[in-house]
Amino acid sequence: MNLKEFMNILDSKGLLVKIDKPMDVKFEIPTVMKKLDGRPILFSNVKGFDMPVIANVCSSRELVGHGLEIDQTEILKRLTAAIDTPREPEVVDAGEYKEFSGTLDDLPILTYYPLDGGPYIASAIVLANDPELGINASYHRMMKIGSDKLVLRILERHFNEFLERGNSEFAICIGNSIAMLLGAAVSAELGKNELAIANALNKTNVVELGGHLVPEAELVLIAEMTGELHSEGPFLDLTETYDIVRDQRVAKIKKIYTRPNPVFHGLLPGGLEHKILMGMPREPTILRKVSQVCDVKDVLITPGGCSWLHGAVCIHNRSPEDGKKAIMAAFDGHRSMKHVYIVDDDIDIHDPAQIEWAMATRFQGDRDLVILPGQKGSSLDPSSNLKTRETTKLGFDLTIPHGRDPKDFKKPKLPLEVDISDYIK
């Protein structure tokens, strides 16, 4: 299912908000994106551009479920299976793609907030290829600094290694399917093809453009590193606080390919879509680690914790040490996590009130709190040590104390099964 097919499904379900009013790419569209965060929006009348903008397409778990054609409760299972057993995608004809005659100036690249360093492409997936390592897909925010130049924020991870191995040319894909958006967000080991993970999530076809194998995106930009550095930022990050300005690598756009009547995907920095794409792919890695020490029911990277710094794990608590073991394993499964909550299998971790209730009724600080000072934390956490990025990690064992009668810690069920419509008209 490509992006346009997904848009049609959202429209048929009455989930797509359509805005025909002329809208400005600088501040106005992003403000409406924030006001309607969680709801997919199509901006069909973008001032100064022929190309519409789609936004908030996977800003909830329900929307991700629609994009994968499964119920949202099956996402963790499907994502875990796709990582463990990826399927190589089919290469299809790229005949419908045409070379775009314009430049970056002709793309509706959004400026999100007044302190931003410039207009940003925030939704793009980079596809790099290495003769030995194969294909790598990853996210890198891109600030426009000219009609044919972008400055990319690149961490010292896989794409950086591809570049250091001499792979200076790469593809930038904008307007991807939900499966591809999730697949590229997975932190797979080096050498594992994220295109194959996406294909295992939901059928993802691949085309060859400019000598690069890429997913069927709305726009594909062929770029090459210039060897230059340029200041990048400020940029509002996942925590909804600004990241610092750094000198980063510059890429020059060599060619642009588009599908017929392309749609530009705008992604709101710090918005729910940003958080879903960052946090959800960490859940399988936590699940894998915690499953090695106890029986796991569910895992969630919580939106209230910026979908990065806080997690909740639901376990079938079998022994007195399961809660503490789960805490340590969860931190091992997501090294950037700062706080984790372990709950029993009667608690719905998707309901923050139930987690808080478990803390209120089952937790004692002197017995159930795990404190890990001096730990390597996340660079996204503004409260960590700004030089070393060290932080104190906390694990909360909110499970029922062993040796106590479980019924003393559980809410009673309602005494009758009733249809409320029999009582209220």
N, C-alpha and C positions, 0 to 999 in steps of 0.2 A: 504494500500500500504506500504510494508516494504521497507527498504533502497535499497535492490538489485533491486526490481521492479522499484523503482524511478530511479536508475542508468540506467536501460534499457530504460526507457522513455527518459531520457536526451540524451542517446546515439542515439536513434531513431530520435530525433529532431536535431541531430548534435550539441548539446550543451556541450557534455562531452569531455574535453581535455584528451587525453590518452598519458601518458609519459612512454615509455618502457625503457628508459635509466636507468642504475643503479644509485640509489639516496641514499644519506645518511640521516638518521633520525636527525642527529645533524646539524642544520643550513641550510643544502642544500634544503631539502623539504620545510621547512618553508619559505625560501627566494623565491622559485618559487611560493608558495602559495600567497605571498604578491605581487609578480610581476604580477600574474594573478588573483588578487583579484576581485571577482565578477563572475568568471568563474569556474564551477565545474571541478575538476581535479582528474583523477585516476592515481596514481603512482603504476604501476604493478610490478616494479622491485626494491624492497627496499633492500639495502645492508644489509646482515646478517640476513634477516627475510624471512619467507615463505609467510607472510601475506601482501597483498597490502594495500595501504592507499588511502582513498577517502577524498577529502577536498573541501571546499567552496560550499557545496551542497545547502545551503539556504542563499547565500550571496547577494541575490537581492529579491525584492518583486515578480518579474516575476518568479523566481525559486520556491519561496514559493507557488505561485499560481499553478504552475505545480504539486508540491507535494501534494496540497490539491485538485487538479483536478478542479480548478475554475479560473476565470479571476482574475488578481491581484487587480482589483478595488473592488472585492467582499470580500477581506480578512478581513477588519475591521468588516463588517457585520457578516461574518461567525464566526469570533473569539468572537465577543460579544455574539452571540447566543449560542455558545458552552459553554461559561462561565455561562450564565444564565440558560441553559437547557442541562446539561451534560447527556450522555447516558452511562450506565454501559456496559463495553466491554464483548465480549464473550470469555470464557476460552476454548482454543483449545489444542489439544494433543501436547506434547513437544517431541514427538518421534524422531524428526530429530536432536535434540540437543545431543551433546556428551560431556563427561567430557574431558577437555583439560589436556594433560599430562605435559605441560610445566608450566613455572612461568611467572612473570612479565618481566623477562629478555627475554622472547620469544615473547613479544608483541612489535610492532614498535612504542613505545612511543617517541614522538618528543621532542627535545630540541630546542626551538624557537629562543631565542636571547642570545647573549653572557653573559648578566648579570643575566640570569635566575638562580634560586637556584638549578635547576636540570631538568631532563626530566619531562614533565607535561602531564597528561591526562586532556584535557580542554573541551572535548565534552560529558563527562559522565553524566548520570542522575542517581541519587540515589533514590532507592525505599525503603521506610521504612514502617513498619506496626505496628500499636498499637491496642490492643483489643478494646479500646473505640473510638479512633479517626479514625480508619481505615487506609487507605493507603495514603502516601504522596510521591510525586515525586518532586525533586528539583535538582538544579545544584550546584556542589562544585568542584572547581579546586583541582587537586590531584597531588602532587609532589612525584615522586618515590624516596624512600630512601633505598630500598633493593629489593631482589628478590621476597619477599612476603609482603612488607610493603609500605604503602602510607601515606603521611601526608595531611590531608584535611583542606582547609580553610572553616570554618563553622561560619556563622553569627548567631546572637541570634534570629533566626526565627523558623520556624516550625520543621525542622529536628533537631535542637538543643533541642527543647522541647521533641521530640520523644526520643532522647538519654537520656535526663534527667529523662524520665519516665521509663528508664530501658531497652529500646529496643536497645541493643548494637549490634545486628546482623542486617545486611541490604544487599541489592543487589546493584551492580554498573552495569549499562547498557551502552554499547558502541556500536554505529552503529544503531541508531534509525531512525524511519520514520520521515518525516517532521511534521506530525501531533503530534507525541509524543514529538519532540523537542520543538514545540511551546507550547503544553499543559503543559509541565513541567516548562516552563518559566513564566507561568501565576502566579501572586501572588494571588491565591485563598484563601478564608478564611479557617481557620483551620477546618479540618473535611471534606472538599470537595475533592473528588478524582480526581486528575489530569489525571489519566488514562481514566476516563469517559469524561473529557473535550477533550482529544485527540481523543477519539472515536467519539465524536460529530463533531469534525473538519473533520475527514475522518476515515473510518473504521479502528480500531486499535484492533487487537487480542491480547490476553493475554495468557501466559503459566505459569505453575508452575514449578519452578526449585529450588531445595534445600530448599523447604518449603516456597518460596517466590513467589507471583504473580508478574510477570514482563511483559513488552511489548516484542514483537518479535524482540529483538535486535540481532545484529551479535555476540556480546560477552556479557555474564552475569557473573560477578564476585561476589561470596558470601564473604562478609567481616565482620569483627567484631572489634569493638574498643578494644584496648589493655589497655587503662588507661594511656598510655604514652603520653608525649608531645614532640614535635620536632619543631625546627625552620622551617618555611615555607616561601619561597620567596628568593629573589625578584621575582616578576611576573609582566609582562606588562599588565596593566588593560585596561578597555574600552576606557579610555581617551588617550591611547597610551603613558601614563606615568607610571613609576614603582610604584607599591604598596610597602608598607614597609614590613619588615621581622617581623613575629610574631611567638610565640610558639603556635602550633595548635595540635589537636588530631591525634593520629596515629591509623591506621587500618591495621589489618593483613588479607591477602587474604587466605581464607580457601579452596575454590574451584573455578574453572573457567569452564564455559560451553560455547560452541561455536556452531553456525549453521555450516552446511557444507561449506567449503571454505570461511571462514569469511573474512570480509573487516573491517579494522580499520579506524574509523573516526577521522581525525585530525582537530582541530578547531584553527584557527590562533588568538591568543590573540590580541585584538585591531583591528582585521580585520572586514570586512563587515559582515561576518556571525555572529561573536560575537555581533556586533551592532544590527543586525536584531533580534536576539534572546533576547537581553536585552530590546531593545526599543519597538518593535512592540507590545508585550503583555501589555505595559502600555497604549496604545492608547484606548482600550475599557474602562479602568477605568477613563480616562479623559472624554471620550464621555459620560459615565454615569453621571458624576458629572455636566458637562456643560449642558447636556440635561435637568437638573433640573431647570435651570435658563433661558435658551433661546433655540432657534431652531438651531441645529447643522447640518452641511452638511458633514464635514470631519475633521479628526484629524490625525496629523503626528508628531511623534518624529523624529526630523530631523537628518540626518547623519552628517551634519556639526557641530551639537552640541553634537557629540560623541554618538548619538542615546540614550541619557540619560538626558542631561542637558538643551536641548532646545526643545521646542515644538511649533507647529503651529495649530491653530484651525480656521476652516472656518465656519462662521455662517450666517444664514439668519437674517440680522440685522433689528429688528422691532422697537426698541425704543432707546432713547438716552443713556440709561444705560446698554444696552446689552453687549457692548464691555467690560466695566469694570466688570460687573457681570461674564462674561465668563473668564476673567483673574483670578479672585479669585477662581472660581470653578475649573479651570484647575490646579492651584497649589494644590488644595485640592485633585484632582484626581491623581496627581503624585507628592508626597512630595519632591522628589529629584530634581525636575525641577527648574532651575535657571532663565531662561528667557522664556517668552511665547509671541507669536505673534498672535493677533486676526485679521482676515481679513474677508472681505465680500465674498459673494458666487460667485462673478465673478472672484475670484483669485484662481488659481491652487496652492495649498500649496505644491505640489510635485515639483514645479519649483521655486528654490530659487530666481531667477531673478524677478519673479512676486511678491514675498513677499517684496523684496527690493524696487520694483517699487511702491508698495502700501505704504511703509514707506516714500519714497521720495515725493509722491504726496498727501497723505491723513493724514499724521501724523504731529502733533505739540507737541514738548516736554513739553511745559508748560501746555498743556491741556490733552494730551493723554497718558502720561507716568504714570504708577503706580509704586511707589518705596516702597519696603518692607524690611527695614533694620533689622538686628539682627534675621534673620530666620534660622531655622535648615536646613542645606543644605546636600549635598551628600559627603560621605567620598571619593568619586572618584574625587572630584574637588580639584586639588592641590592648587588653589588660595583661598580656604576657610580658616577660622581660624583652624589651625592644631590641636588645643586643644579642642575647643568646636564644631568645624565643622559648626559654624555659617557663614552665607553668606548674601549678599543683593540680593533680588530677584527683577526682573524688569518685568513688563507687558507692552506690547506695543499694544495700541488700534489703529490698522491700518485701521479701518472702515471709510466709508465716513461720514463726520460730518453731524449730523442731522440739518435740517433747510436749507441745501444747496441743489441745484439742482443736483441729482445724475449724470445727463448726463455730467456735467462739470468735472467729475472725472473718466469717463470711456473711454476706447479706442474705436474708431469707427470700425465697421466691414468693411471688404473689400466690395467695391461697386458691384462686380461681382463674380459669381461662375464660376471658370475656371478650366480646366484640364491642369496642367502644362506640361504634356507630349505632348500637342498640340503645344507647343512653343519650347520645348527643346528635341532634339533627343538624 
